[in-house]
Amino acid sequence: MTFALAMLLLLYAARKGGWFVSRRVLYRESGVLLVLSCVAWGLAMAWLLRLSINALEPGTLNRWILGYALGAYIAIPNFGLVLETTIPDAHLPRHRAISNFPVIAYALASVALARLDPPVSRQLSGHVAAASPREASQTPSRSVANFLFGMEALSRADARPSGIDADSNVRRVAAIFREAIDSAAFVDRAELNSVYSGLGDHFLDEAVRHMDTIVHIETTHTDTVMNQAMASIVAWQRSWNANRSAARVAIASRYSS
């Protein structure tokens, strides 16, 4: 549970931090300074993950799923910040460098740190114990993983880049929501409800409905559609804000080692 909570906090902090660094530093640099800054970000993410693994010593499955896989995601500082199709061709090389160099540095550093600085229990035993049946049963299900992806999509949609016009922002948000809607198609309502009472109902009937309505707004600009979008997101925010802490604890408790 502790490791899962730590990773959720790291996910939130790193995503916000990555967008901030991208806006204020990475998109303003070029050449060697850009490469060094990108590498520094990837190394920092690998180091933070290693500190968490060494301190909390999660099970094998949690270490790979909630640890290394999530680390690769947050190692991309500009993930979801800008829709690539809206970037002028002249600026694409820099955008792609910011997306690729950090995650390469993260992967190499993670391998090196795993060999040079293993957890205390691994130092004592000399090997990594195989995952137990209990750990396997606690791997986050597809429904929960897709729910978390949907929550991240809502967060990315809210992070409107400065200077973007209204139509471009609608296209940006719609592209984010299309991926989340496709993912939500594999969410089992009953399973989410079993994790936390009403979570599946509110997520699918309010949050996903809001995403679907926004996608339609891209081609249908009517007051009716806009009102539907506002009503669904207000309903979701009311429910989520009232249950956010308890729901997160329930998810972390069920899927931690």
Residue pairs with C-beta under 8 A, 6 or more apart in sequence:
1 252
1 253
1 256
2 56
2 256
3 52
3 56
3 58
3 62
3 66
3 67
3 256
3 257
4 62
4 66
4 251
4 252
4 255
4 256
5 248
5 252
5 256
6 52
6 56
7 52
7 66
7 67
7 70
8 248
8 252
10 48
10 49
10 52
10 70
10 74
11 70
11 73
11 74
11 152
14 45
14 48
14 74
15 74
15 79
15 80
15 152
15 155
17 77
18 41
18 74
18 76
18 77
18 78
18 79
18 81
19 77
19 78
19 81
19 159
21 37
21 41
21 77
22 77
22 78
22 81
22 98
23 81
23 161
23 162
25 37
26 34
26 37
26 38
26 41
26 77
26 78
26 98
27 78
27 94
27 95
27 98
29 37
30 94
34 94
34 97
34 98
35 97
35 101
38 77
38 97
38 98
38 101
38 102
38 105
39 101
39 102
39 105
41 75
41 77
41 102
41 105
42 75
42 101
42 102
42 103
42 104
42 105
42 106
42 107
42 109
43 105
43 106
43 109
45 71
45 74
45 75
45 102
45 106
46 71
46 75
46 105
46 106
46 109
46 110
46 113
47 109
47 113
49 67
49 68
49 71
49 110
50 110
50 113
50 114
50 117
52 67
53 63
53 67
53 119
54 117
54 118
54 119
54 120
57 119
57 120
57 121
58 66
58 67
58 256
58 257
59 131
59 132
59 135
59 138
59 257
60 128
60 129
60 130
60 131
60 135
61 131
61 135
61 136
61 138
61 139
61 257
62 135
62 138
62 139
62 255
62 256
62 257
65 139
65 140
66 140
68 110
71 106
71 110
72 103
72 106
72 107
73 79
75 102
75 103
75 105
75 106
75 107
76 99
76 102
76 103
77 98
77 102
78 95
78 98
78 99
79 99
80 152
80 156
80 159
80 176
81 156
81 159
81 161
82 95
82 161
82 172
83 168
83 171
83 172
83 175
84 92
84 95
85 175
86 164
86 168
86 171
86 172
87 95
122 128
135 257
138 254
138 255
138 256
138 257
139 255
140 148
140 251
140 255
141 188
141 191
142 186
142 187
142 188
143 186
143 187
143 188
143 191
143 192
143 200
144 191
144 192
144 195
144 251
144 255
146 183
146 184
146 186
146 187
147 184
147 187
147 192
147 199
147 203
148 251
149 179
149 180
149 183
150 180
150 183
150 184
150 187
150 203
150 207
150 208
150 211
151 207
153 176
153 177
153 179
153 180
153 211
154 180
154 207
154 211
156 176
157 172
157 173
157 176
157 177
157 214
160 169
160 172
161 169
161 172
164 172
170 214
170 217
170 218
171 218
173 214
174 214
174 215
174 217
174 218
177 211
177 212
177 214
177 215
178 215
180 208
180 211
181 208
181 211
181 212
181 215
184 203
184 204
184 208
184 211
187 200
187 203
187 204
187 208
188 200
189 200
189 201
189 204
190 200
191 200
192 199
192 200
192 203
192 204
193 199
193 200
193 201
195 247
195 250
195 251
195 254
196 243
196 246
196 247
196 250
196 251
198 239
198 243
199 243
199 247
202 235
202 236
202 239
202 240
203 236
206 232
206 233
206 235
206 236
206 239
207 232
207 233
207 236
207 240
209 228
209 232
210 229
210 232
210 233
210 236
213 225
213 228
213 229
213 232
214 229
216 225
217 225
217 226
217 229
240 247
